[in-house]
Amino acid sequence: QVQLVNSGGGLVQAGDSLRLSCAISGGIVDHYGIGWFRQAPGKEREGVSCIWSGEDTTYYSDFVKGRASVSRDSAKNTVYLQLNNVTLEDTADYSCAAALGGGPWWCSGVVERSTSTSQNTYWGQGTQVTVSS
């Protein structure tokens, strides 16, 4: 059974940086496309970024492009989302999703349509990020 555990959230100030983690058990991270989503109170869930399975090709939504970076540590079976220069609008619950073999089509769905097109998607429990002024 594949499980994803999110961590790294907390209270940060505007302009700070943070790194969120998505640790995978029961599967090999290289085999999965990993997408990051966020949901703010009263808002729809939106896709933030994505990394292909087996490659380092990454996708970013417009609202984080230039200040976000997704990376994978195969040794730790973990994917990270680095978010720099955070703003109040980044306040949300962030969670990762994994799809076996998720590639460009799946990542496009994550970032462009804020959805997972895989019927077998695994989700992390989420980690809250709160940005203060």
Residue frames relative to the residue before (quaternion, step in Angstrom):
aa qw qx qy qz dx dy dz
Q 1.0000 0.0000 0.0000 0.0000 0.00 0.00 0.00
V 0.3257 -0.7483 0.5489 0.1806 3.54 -0.71 1.10
Q 0.0126 -0.7841 0.6204 -0.0142 3.54 -0.96 0.93
L 0.1760 -0.7675 0.6102 0.0875 3.52 -1.10 0.79
V 0.0937 -0.7906 0.6042 0.0333 3.56 -0.92 0.90
N 0.2137 -0.7841 0.5757 0.0900 3.53 -0.73 1.14
S 0.0983 0.7705 -0.6272 0.0574 3.53 -1.19 0.68
G 0.5980 0.6146 -0.4095 0.3114 3.53 -1.32 0.10
G 0.5428 0.6239 -0.4091 0.3857 3.57 1.21 -0.14
G 0.1925 0.7775 -0.5877 0.1145 3.52 -1.32 0.05
L 0.6271 -0.5051 0.4234 0.4152 3.50 -1.30 -0.38
V 0.0440 0.7905 -0.6063 0.0746 3.55 -0.72 1.11
Q 0.4582 -0.6656 0.5109 0.2932 3.54 -1.26 0.31
A 0.6255 -0.5238 0.4144 0.4033 3.51 -1.18 0.53
G 0.7574 0.3346 -0.2796 0.4861 3.52 -0.93 0.98
D 0.5746 0.5921 -0.3762 0.4216 3.57 1.24 -0.32
S 0.3609 -0.6828 0.5818 0.2551 3.51 -1.40 0.05
L 0.0287 -0.7841 0.6190 0.0353 3.53 -1.21 0.46
R 0.2080 -0.7576 0.6046 0.1317 3.52 -1.27 0.43
L 0.1767 -0.7820 0.5942 0.0641 3.50 -0.71 1.14
S 0.2369 -0.7873 0.5591 0.1072 3.53 -1.10 0.76
C 0.1036 -0.7453 0.6559 0.0591 3.51 -1.25 0.62
A 0.0650 -0.8231 0.5639 -0.0161 3.55 -0.13 1.31
I 0.2024 -0.8065 0.5514 0.0682 3.54 -0.81 1.05
S 0.0307 -0.7617 0.6468 0.0221 3.53 -1.08 0.81
G 0.7561 0.3649 -0.2761 0.4678 3.53 -1.15 0.60
G 0.7779 0.1651 -0.1149 0.5953 3.56 1.28 0.14
I 0.4633 -0.6578 0.5159 0.2941 3.55 -1.28 0.27
V 0.4853 -0.7191 0.4116 0.2793 3.54 -0.55 1.18
D 0.6162 0.5732 -0.3487 0.4126 3.59 1.06 -0.69
H 0.6701 0.5220 -0.2906 0.4404 3.57 1.16 -0.51
Y 0.7149 0.4463 -0.2247 0.4891 3.55 1.31 -0.25
G 0.3654 -0.6230 0.6298 0.2857 3.49 -1.23 0.57
I 0.1445 -0.7918 0.5904 0.0602 3.56 -0.93 0.91
G 0.0845 -0.7971 0.5978 0.0139 3.51 -0.77 1.09
W 0.2549 -0.7366 0.6057 0.1597 3.52 -1.20 0.61
F 0.0714 -0.7776 0.6247 0.0046 3.52 -0.99 0.96
R 0.0764 -0.7755 0.6193 0.0957 3.52 -1.27 0.27
Q 0.0740 -0.7828 0.6164 0.0427 3.51 -1.21 0.53
A 0.2137 -0.7671 0.5981 0.0904 3.51 -0.75 1.13
P 0.6446 -0.5321 0.3670 0.4083 3.59 -1.11 0.52
G 0.8395 0.1733 -0.1477 0.4933 3.53 -0.85 0.99
K 0.6805 0.4547 -0.2874 0.4975 3.55 1.27 0.09
E 0.5823 -0.5652 0.4515 0.3709 3.51 -1.30 0.35
R 0.5578 -0.5671 0.4757 0.3755 3.52 -1.23 0.43
E 0.0671 -0.8045 0.5896 0.0262 3.56 -1.00 0.80
G 0.4734 -0.6694 0.5013 0.2766 3.50 -1.09 0.76
V 0.2683 -0.7899 0.5398 0.1126 3.54 -0.93 0.94
S 0.7790 -0.1957 0.1819 0.5673 3.56 0.75 -1.03
C 0.1252 -0.7911 0.5972 0.0432 3.53 -1.31 0.25
I 0.0989 -0.7635 0.6335 0.0768 3.55 -1.21 0.55
W 0.5024 -0.6775 0.4540 0.2871 3.54 -0.93 0.96
S 0.5225 -0.5677 0.5164 0.3716 3.52 -1.29 0.32
G 0.8608 0.1880 -0.1360 0.4529 3.53 -1.04 0.83
E 0.7539 0.2725 -0.1824 0.5693 3.57 1.24 -0.12
D 0.4754 -0.6742 0.4879 0.2853 3.52 -1.28 0.21
T 0.3549 0.7252 -0.5124 0.2925 3.57 1.18 0.40
T 0.0862 -0.8213 0.5638 -0.0130 3.53 -0.79 1.08
Y 0.2092 -0.7436 0.6257 0.1088 3.52 -1.27 0.58
Y 0.0647 -0.7897 0.6094 0.0293 3.55 -1.16 0.67
S 0.4475 -0.6522 0.5346 0.2977 3.51 -1.11 0.66
D 0.6658 -0.5416 0.3344 0.3894 3.55 -1.16 0.56
F 0.6926 0.5116 -0.3062 0.4060 3.58 0.93 -0.76
V 0.7409 0.3172 -0.2460 0.5385 3.63 1.21 -0.04
K 0.4326 0.7218 -0.4581 0.2863 3.57 1.24 -0.18
G 0.7770 0.3006 -0.2520 0.4923 3.54 -0.86 1.00
R 0.7838 0.2327 -0.1554 0.5544 3.57 1.20 -0.27
A 0.6707 0.4279 -0.3040 0.5240 3.58 1.24 0.29
S 0.0269 -0.7837 0.6205 0.0091 3.52 -1.20 0.59
V 0.1673 -0.7719 0.6082 0.0789 3.55 -0.90 0.98
S 0.0412 0.7972 -0.6001 0.0508 3.54 -0.94 0.87
R 0.2778 -0.7529 0.5794 0.1423 3.51 -1.26 0.50
D 0.1405 -0.7501 0.6417 0.0765 3.56 -1.02 0.88
S 0.2820 -0.8033 0.5018 0.1528 3.54 -0.15 1.28
A 0.6259 0.5555 -0.3429 0.4266 3.57 1.03 -0.73
K 0.7456 0.3609 -0.2017 0.5227 3.56 1.09 -0.72
N 0.3552 -0.7546 0.4797 0.2727 3.58 1.30 -0.05
T 0.5428 0.6147 -0.3567 0.4476 3.51 1.09 0.84
V 0.1821 -0.7388 0.6373 0.1219 3.52 -1.20 0.66
Y 0.2012 -0.7924 0.5702 0.0810 3.54 -1.01 0.88
L 0.1551 -0.7274 0.6569 0.1242 3.50 -1.26 0.57
Q 0.1328 -0.7738 0.6180 0.0410 3.54 -0.58 1.21
L 0.0244 -0.7969 0.6033 -0.0201 3.54 -0.77 1.03
N 0.1428 -0.8172 0.5578 0.0263 3.54 -0.61 1.21
N 0.8387 0.1842 -0.1286 0.4961 3.52 -1.30 0.40
V 0.0675 0.8433 -0.5291 0.0659 3.55 0.84 1.00
T 0.2168 -0.7526 0.6106 0.1170 3.52 -1.25 0.60
L 0.7044 -0.4430 0.3308 0.4451 3.55 -1.29 0.17
E 0.6370 0.5578 -0.3191 0.4257 3.56 1.11 -0.71
D 0.6032 0.5586 -0.3583 0.4424 3.59 1.24 -0.22
T 0.4505 0.6762 -0.4633 0.3538 3.59 1.24 -0.03
A 0.3484 0.7090 -0.5331 0.3028 3.56 -0.61 1.16
D 0.4717 -0.5874 0.5502 0.3601 3.49 -1.39 0.02
Y 0.1740 -0.8052 0.5647 0.0500 3.55 -0.67 1.16
S 0.0508 0.7928 -0.6055 0.0484 3.55 -0.92 0.90
C 0.3370 -0.7245 0.5618 0.2141 3.52 -1.20 0.53
A 0.1684 -0.7563 0.6247 0.0971 3.51 -1.29 0.46
A 0.1608 -0.7953 0.5802 0.0711 3.57 -1.06 0.72
A 0.0373 -0.7733 0.6329 0.0012 3.52 -1.05 0.86
L 0.4710 -0.6889 0.4750 0.2791 3.56 -0.73 1.05
G 0.8427 0.1041 -0.1081 0.5170 3.56 -0.71 1.09
G 0.3125 0.7844 -0.4903 0.2158 3.56 1.24 0.22
G 0.0197 -0.8217 0.5681 -0.0417 3.56 -0.62 1.14
P 0.8464 -0.1839 0.1032 0.4891 3.58 -1.10 -0.60
W 0.6455 0.5102 -0.3410 0.4546 3.60 0.92 -0.76
W 0.6781 0.4895 -0.2985 0.4599 3.54 0.87 -0.93
C 0.6725 0.4903 -0.3018 0.4650 3.59 0.92 -0.86
S 0.6018 0.5372 -0.3647 0.4651 3.58 1.05 -0.61
G 0.6345 0.5280 -0.3258 0.4609 3.54 1.02 -0.76
V 0.6387 0.5350 -0.3255 0.4471 3.55 0.99 -0.85
V 0.7782 0.3858 -0.1924 0.4566 3.54 0.66 -1.14
E 0.7647 0.3958 -0.2103 0.4629 3.58 0.87 -0.92
R 0.7992 0.2389 -0.1241 0.5374 3.59 1.08 -0.64
S 0.3817 -0.7592 0.4604 0.2569 3.57 1.30 0.13
T 0.6216 0.5183 -0.3503 0.4715 3.54 0.95 0.87
S 0.3536 -0.6718 0.5923 0.2700 3.52 -1.31 0.27
T 0.2758 -0.7834 0.5402 0.1357 3.57 -0.73 1.08
S 0.5658 0.5855 -0.3911 0.4292 3.57 1.25 0.08
Q 0.4418 -0.6930 0.5031 0.2673 3.55 -0.98 0.87
N 0.7282 0.3247 -0.2067 0.5671 3.55 1.23 -0.42
T 0.1743 0.7832 -0.5648 0.1932 3.51 0.19 1.31
Y 0.2100 -0.7625 0.6018 0.1106 3.51 -0.93 0.95
W 0.1854 -0.8110 0.5520 0.0566 3.54 -0.97 0.90
G 0.4093 -0.6561 0.5733 0.2707 3.49 -1.21 0.63
Q 0.6070 -0.5965 0.3936 0.3476 3.54 -1.26 0.36
G 0.5343 -0.6374 0.3984 0.3868 3.57 1.26 -0.25
T 0.0785 -0.7589 0.6444 0.0514 3.50 -1.29 0.53
Q 0.3864 -0.7617 0.4808 0.1986 3.55 -0.76 1.07
V 0.0960 -0.7576 0.6441 0.0451 3.52 -1.00 0.93
T 0.0243 -0.7888 0.6138 -0.0221 3.53 -0.78 1.06
V 0.1464 -0.7978 0.5831 0.0464 3.54 -0.67 1.14
S 0.1487 -0.7899 0.5920 0.0597 3.55 -0.82 1.02
S 0.4941 -0.6706 0.4711 0.2901 3.55 -1.18 0.56
